[in-house]
Amino acid sequence: MPACPYRKIRSLGEGSVGDVQLCVDVAERRLLVVKWLRAELNEGSQAAIRFRREAERMAGAHFSGVIKVEEWGVDDYGRTWMAMEFVDGLSPADVIGPGDGWSVHRLLKGVGDGLDELHGLGIVHRDLKPENVLLRASVDGWDPVIIDLGIAKWLAQDTATATGSVFGTPYYMSPEQFRDSKHVGPATDRYALAVIAFELLAGRRPFEGRTIPDLLRQHLECEIPGLQIPRRLHTGVLHQEGSASWMLTPNLDAFMQRAMAKEPRLRYHSSLEMATAFERAAKTDQLYEPAESMPLFEPLRRPVAEVTIGGERSQRFDMRHGPLVLGRHESCQVVLAAPRLSRLHAAIYVHRGRLWAADLNSQNGSLFQGRPLNPGMPVAVPTDGRPVVFTLYNRDVTIRMLEG
């Protein structure tokens, strides 16, 4: 079983059972996301079993709208890791505002297609929430991608989950999931997707209990509240007073009543059926105005980086082809013959339309414009043609973005 061959750039998140890191694949000149399970978790623990099962089943598989898992292994410290494709995108809330029925339908359709495919293979996600969905930049704006299957359940083989265990995020958990997460099915994922749609449309979640017992009671017993979508003036200013502040959405309210029905059998029978019903309701309530296709973020206007070593030797790299790694190993894109440099010392990469410089936890450190560059804390590189000096221990590297 291989040790992880990828080098960490920065943390993307940390949980109770592991952490997620943005990493660089030097040989293939690309970014990846790697999830590590904590070393202190026993190999026989429920978390370890679920993690390995996800890795084994997802590695090399391709599902519509679901992040691709490429490989997995155990590192030198005994931690199981899983490498996934890097998705350069934004969270749904960064793009979809209250009342944007067209975009919410697009998300429902995209995520729903992925869920229907997973459900057809006997896989239930069980922890669908906005943080587990990313909008990936595409030619016509964006497409949603499910980026985490951390507690996915395979229906046909569920030895990893004990009866009575509860997994998921309480704001998005279905009533049956609160009762017993061992006996949940596809309807649970569709319930969570409906909660996400409600939150994006209304700018708030349907249930906002302060404690888990309070949330449990609301999901189990309370009626689904009306959406109360803010009514916007032509100037973009929101009304603040009276019932006229809210859009009338009787069809969307009825949609939410069924999509979040307390009994799973009363909900929509597929994500496709749910997305179709939402589209019909949004059009009837006049909340379905197609948006102009816009990029999630502006691409680099100067995608070519000129790298000059010691003021003498210059190289040019098209950053659209992937990140650059600098160090003394022959696999680096920029090779520096200096014994005190780390084999993989630093990296330059593009993320969300900006250029970044990062120290790869080098042994003797890096400076950026004369200031220490802390590992795991990349800094933005100017893209307006101004040169900057990236000092790798005692070797100066000048970086300047050019017109492509």
C-alpha positions, -999 to +999 in steps of 0.1 A: +000+000+000+017+033-011+026+062+011+011+095+000+033+109-028+017+144-027+031+175-009+008+196+014+002+233+005-024+243+030-053+231+051-088+231+037-105+219+068-102+198+100-127+175+117-130+151+146-116+121+126-091+137+101-080+167+081-082+178+044-053+194+026-047+211-007-017+193-022+005+193-053+014+164-075+048+174-087+052+148-115+018+155-131+019+192-124-015+194-108-033+202-076-052+176-056-071+173-024-060+147+001-080+136+032-060+121+061-075+100+089-061+107+123-033+083+133-047+078+168-079+062+154-076+025+158-077+005+126-107-014+139-127+018+148-159+026+130-144+057+115-114+038+101-136+011+086-159+036+070-129+056+057-113+026+041-145+014+026-152+048+010-116+048-003-118+013-017-151+017-034-147+052-047-111+050-060-112+050-098-150+053-100-167+080-120-201+094-109-220+123-124-215+155-103-194+137-076-158+144-068-134+117-082-113+097-057-080+087-074-062+065-049-055+058-013-029+044+010-013+046+044+015+071+051+047+067+071+029+077+103+002+050+099-025+074+088-048+063+060-051+089+032-073+094+002-065+116-028-093+133-047-095+156-077-091+194-070-122+214-078-115+251-083-149+267-073-170+285-048-196+275-022-233+277-033-240+306-009-212+326-025-231+325-059-268+319-052-287+346-035-322+346-019-350+343-045-328+330-073-350+301-083-333+295-115-299+289-099-314+268-071-330+246-097-297+243-115-281+231-082-310+207-075-307+192-109-269+188-108-266+175-073-298+154-078-283+137-109-253+126-088-275+114-060-297+094-083-266+077-098-252+069-063-286+057-051-289+034-081-256+018-070-268+014-034-250+044-019-266+069+004-246+100+013-262+107+048-243+140+053-254+163+024-250+200+034-238+232+017-202+226+029-202+193+009-211+209-024-189+231-045-198+250-076-171+242-103-163+268-129-175+257-164-180+271-199-215+282-191-208+295-155-208+267-130-218+231-123-224+217-088-201+189-075-206+168-043-171+170-028-173+148+003-187+113+008-171+110+043-199+089+059-215+075+028-234+043+034-235+013+010-269-002+014-259-037+005-231-039+030-233-019+062-211-036+088-195-003+097-226+013+112-241+002+145-278+002+151-288+034+168-258+054+157-264+090+145-243+104+117-249+137+098-253+174+104-283+182+125-296+212+105-299+189+074-309+156+090-342+139+081-365+128+109-357+091+103-320+099+105-325+113+140-343+081+150-318+056+136-292+064+109-287+027+103-320+024+086-320+054+062-323+054+024-322+077-006-352+098+008-328+110+035-305+126+010-334+142-009-346+156+024-312+172+030-311+186-006-345+202+000-332+219+032-303+232+012-327+246-015-348+262+013-318+278+028-305+292-005-339+305-015-349+321+018-314+330+031-321+310+063-326+274+073-361+261+079-352+250+115-327+269+137-327+251+170-299+261+194-294+225+206-295+191+190-326+181+211-344+212+199-334+206+163-346+170+167-380+181+180-384+206+151-375+181+124-397+154+139-427+175+149-428+211+135-445+222+103-423+234+075-423+272+077-431+294+047-401+305+027-406+342+032-383+352+003-374+389+004-391+410-022-365+432-041-371+466-055-358+474-090-330+493-073-319+462-054-330+475-020-350+452+002-383+462+017-380+460+055-416+464+068-449+446+066-462+416+047-453+433+014-416+426+023-421+389+012-428+372-021-459+352-024-447+316-030-476+292-025-463+267-051-428+266-037-442+264-002-462+233-013-431+219-029-411+222+004-440+206+023-436+175+002-398+175-002-394+177+036-424+155+045-419+137+079-425+103+063-400+093+037-426+076+015-445+109+011-415+127-004-405+128-041-394+094-053-362+106-071-341+136-073-351+141-109-387+142-100-379+167-072-360+190-095-387+189-121-414+197-095-392+226-082-388+241-116-426+240-122-433+256-088-406+283-093-420+292-127-455+294-114-444+317-085-425+338-110-391+331-093-374+315-123-355+340-143-326+325-162-293+342-152-267+353-177-238+329-178-209+346-159-176+331-148-174+324-111-142+345-110-121+363-135-094+342-150-058+354-149-053+380-176-016+373-176-013+335-173+024+332-182+048+334-153+084+344-159+107+328-133+143+342-130+169+325-109+195+347-093+189+375-119+204+354-146+185+324-160+148+329-169+121+304-177+085+309-187+055+288-177+019+288-188+001+286-154-030+272-171-011+240-174-007+236-136+013+246-106+051+250-104+072+233-077+106+248-069+133+227-052+165+207-058+147+175-069+149+168-106+111+163-108+105+200-099+095+224-127+121+249-114+153+230-103+177+248-080+211+233-073+216+242-037+222+217-009+203+235+018+171+236-002+145+210+004+138+185-024+104+200-028+108+235-013+080+258-025+051+261-050+034+287-072-002+279-082-035+293-094-067+292-073-099+311-079-083+333-105-054+344-083-017+334-082-003+321-049+031+313-035+035+287-008+063+271+012+060+233+012+071+229+048+107+232+038+135+225+062+152+259+060+122+281+051+113+307+025+109+345+023+084+364+001+095+400-005+118+397+024+092+384+049+090+349+063+065+327+044+049+304+069+041+268+058+004+264+052-002+301+047+002+310+010+005+346-001-009+362-032+015+371-060+008+403-080-005+396-115+000+432-129+035+426-142+054+438-111+083+415-102+084+399-067+113+381-050+108+346-036+138+336-015+142+299-010+166+298+020+194+317+003+184+315-034+165+345-049+139+337-075+121+366-092+085+360-104+067+382-129+035+376-147+035+384-184+008+388-210-001+354-224 
